[in-house]
Amino acid sequence: MIDRLAGSLGIPLPWLDRTGRLSWLKLAVFAGCIAPALYLAAAYRLDALGAKPITALIHATGEWAVRFLLFSLAISPLRRIADWPKVIGVRRMLGITVMAYAVAHLTLYAVDQNLILTKIVSEIALRLYLTIGFVALIGLIALGLTSTDAAVRNLGPNWHRLHRLVYTIAVLALVHYFLQSKIDVTDPVFSAGLFLLLMGWRVMRRFKWPERPWSLLLLAILAGLATAGLEAAWYGLASGVPASLVLAANLDFSGPIRPAWWVLAIGLFLPAMALVRGKRATRQPAGGRMASPARRPTTQEALPEPLSPRV
């Protein structure tokens, strides 16, 4: 009934594909997109966010914006390495989700400042980490507003140039995350490590390096090492902690596992997926028929990052 009502009103439902049929993949991703918001709303309603609930909501919405931004950047490698073309259909949903959590992040900050516009503007202008975050938010809004089919037609080639700004926006968001976290940057380091992993894959694609299990394994190892180095450099510059101590902490498993190991663990999924894809490709098709030739990517699949105009 909801589907028919929305269709009669011309409202697209995020869990339907372009033919109007239910997509279980889109439904699952949509549920994942709204789940953090529902959890935070329930926690606020139940007074489970501590002594400063608005501050907790500000931090949480910002963190989820970064996470969903990384999820959106992971769509292209997942589609290619896992040979899963349908996953491209959720890219715009993830991109819009990033924008929604980022807008909520700023809105909650405004509420925390008692909605005093002059104070909000002055804080954003005078505090570097707020300025950087605000610039990233403006970029996300620009990408979100131009993620429609009409925008793609109207902008033409400029659409691709505009949406490649997502990489710059991601860097700004991560810098904002680091500066806002101040002392404990474990989560920002982990997010930055995943970003390095995803960008490393893009460098491989840019220089046409083979996407073999061994090369993807090397990428995972390098991303883990870069994450450890980034963590050591940050603590060394921000708090004067010797880099050797931070690096040594990565080899001490008596405490929390350091971000570099988590980045390596996630990176190992890339060669694992490549191995599975390779084994599947070498199997003889049923009936002894020859495998069909590689098809050209559709317009939807060829679109860049991550706010695809195709749902």
N, C-alpha and C positions, 0 to 999 in steps of 0.2 A: 504494500500500500504506500509506504513512504517513497519507494522508488518511482511508482507511477505518479504520485503527487509532485515529486521533485521534477520529474520529466515534463509534466504538463506546465510547470512554471519555468522551465528552462534552467533549472538549478542543477549543476553537475554534482553527483555524489562521489566522494573520493574512493569508494570501494567498488565502483563499476568501471569496466573497461570502455573503450570507445564504441563498442557495439551495444552498450547498455547492459551487458551481462555482469553477473557478480564475479569479481576476481578475488580469490582467496588470498593471494599474495598482497593485493592492495588492502584488503580488509585487515590482514594481520599487521601490516605496516601502519595503517591508520590507527589501529588499537594501540600499537607501540608508541605512536606519536602523542596521543592524548593521555596515555597512562601516567606519565610523570605529572602532568597538570592536575589530573584527578587526584593523584596521591597527595600532592602539595595542598590542594584545596581541602581535602579531608583532614590532613594534618593540621592545617590552620584552624579549621572548624573545631577540631578536638583539642586545640591548645597544646599541640605536641611539638612545637617548633622552638621551644626554649623561651628564654626571657625576652628576646628580641625577634619576634616572629617575622616582622617585615624585613629585617636584615637577612634572616635565614632564607626568606623567599627571594630576595634580590640575588643572593649568591646562588641559590639553586637554579633559578631560571637562567642566569648567565651561564652556569656550568652546562645545563642541558642544551642551550643554544650552541655552545662549542661542540658538544657531543654529536648533535644532529648534523652540524656542519661537516664533521669528520665522516659521519655515516654517508652523507650525500657525496662526498669526495671518494668514498670507497665503492660507489656504484660501478664506475667504469672498469677498475681492475677486477671486480667481482664478475661483471658481465663477460669480460674477455677471458680471464684465466679459468673461470669455472664453466665457460661456454653456456651462459645463462642469459640469453637475450631478453627474456621477459622482465628481468629485474630493472631494466631501464625505465619501465613504466611507472616506477615509484619515485623517480628522481625529483620530479617537480614537487610532489607531496612533501618529501623531506626538505627541499629548499624552502617551501612556504612555512614549514614547521620551524625551521631555523629563524626565519624572520619573525614569526609569532612569539617565540620565546624571547628573542632579543627585544622586541617591542614591550613585552611584559616586564622584562628586566628594567628597562628605562622607566616605564610607568610606575613600577613599584619604588624605584629610586625617587621619583617625583613625589609619590605619596609619603615616603620617609622624610622628605624635605617640606612636608605640610603643603605641597602644591604651590609654594611661593615661587613664582616664575623667575623673579630677579635673582633669587638665591640659587635656583637650579642652573640658570645660564651662567652666573658667575663661577659656580663650582666647576662646571664643564670647561669653562674658558681658562680657569686658573690651575686646575689639577690635570697634569699631563695624562695620567692613566684614564681619566674621564674623557678627556679630549680624544684620545685614541679610540676608546670604546665608542664614542658618539660618531666618529667618522666611519667606523666599521658598521654601525647601525644604519647610517644613511646609505652606505653602499648596499647593505642587505635589502633595505626598502626599495632601492632603485632596481635591484635584480628581481625582487618579488613583483613589483608593479609591471615589469616588462617580461614576465614569464607566461604571457598568454599567447595564443595563436595569432591574434590580431597584432600584437607587438612584434612578433617575428616577421610577419608580412610587411609591416610598416617600416621596421628598422632595416630589414634586409641584412647585408653583410655586417652592418654595424652592431647587430644583435650579438653576434659571436664575439666581437671585440669587447663589447660591454660585459658580457658574462664571463669572460676570462679574468675579469677583475676579482673573481671569487678567490683566487689565490692570494692576492694582495689583502683582501678583506680577512681571510683566514689568518694571515700573519699578524694583522692589526689586532684581531680578536685574541690571539694567543699572547701577544705582548700585553694587552689590557689584562688578561687573566693572570699573567705573571706579576705585574705591578700591583694588582689588587690583592693578590694572595700574600704579599709581603714576606713573612717568615717561612712558612711551610709551603713549598712549591711542588710537592709531590704530584698532585693532580695536574697542574699545568705542564710539568715535565713529561708526564705520561701522554698527555694530549699532544704536546709538541713532538714527542717521539713518533706517535702514530702519523702525524702530519709529515714528518720526514720520511717515514716508510712509504706513504702514499705518493709523495712527490718524487721519491726515488724511483718508484715504478714508472712515473711519467717521464723521468729522465731516460730510463731504459727505452721507452717507446719513442721518445724524441730522437734518439741516436740509433734506433732500429737494432738494439741489442736483442739477442734471442731470449724469448721467455721460456727458458728451460728450467726444470727443477733445480739444477745446480746454480743457475744465475739468480733465481729467486731466493734460494737459500743464502747466497752471498749477500743479497739485498737485505734480508732479515737480520743477518749478523751485523752488517754495517749500520743498519738503523738502530740496533740495540747499543752498539758501541757509541754511536753519535748521541744517543739519549743519555748514556752515562757521562759522556763528555760535556754535554749541555748542562746537566745537573751540577757537575763539579764546577763548571765555569760560572754558573749563576750564583751558587753559594759563595764561591771565592770572591766574586766582584761585589755581591750585595752584603755579605756579612763577614768577609775575611776568613772564612773557614778554609783551611788548606785543601787544595784540590785532591791531594793524596788521600786524605781522610775520607772524603766523599767517595772517591773511586774505590777505596778499600771497603767501604760499607756495602758495595755491590757484591762482595765476596763473603759477607757475614750473613748467614742464613738463620741466625738465632733470633733476629727481629723481623720486621716487615720486609717483604720482598720489594726490592727497589724497582722503579719504573722501567729501567732498561730491560730487566728480565721479562716483564709483562709485554713490552713492545716486541722483544724477540719471540715470545710465545705466540703472539698474534701474527707476527710476520711469518712464522713457520706454516701457517695455514696456506700461504701462497704456493710454496713448492708442493705441499700436499695436494692442493687442488689441481696443480699442473700435472702431477703424477696420475691422479684419477682421470683427468681429461685425456692424457696420453694413452692410458690403458683402454679407455672407452673408444678412442679413435682407431686403435689397432685391431679391435675386434671385427670379425667378419660380419657384415649385415646379414640378417635373417634371410634364408632362401638363396644365399650365395650371390646376391645382387651387388653390383658396385655401389659404393657410397656416392651420394649425390654431390655434385661439385659445390664448392663454397659459394654461398649466395652473397650478393652485395648487401651491405647494411642498409636498412631503411632510413628514411630521413629522421625518424624518431631516434634510432640507435646512433646515428652519426652526430647528433647534437652534442655540444661540449659539456660544460660543467655548470653548477649542478642543478640550476633551476630550469630544467628542461621545459619547453612549452608543451610537451606531450605528457599528459597525465599517465 
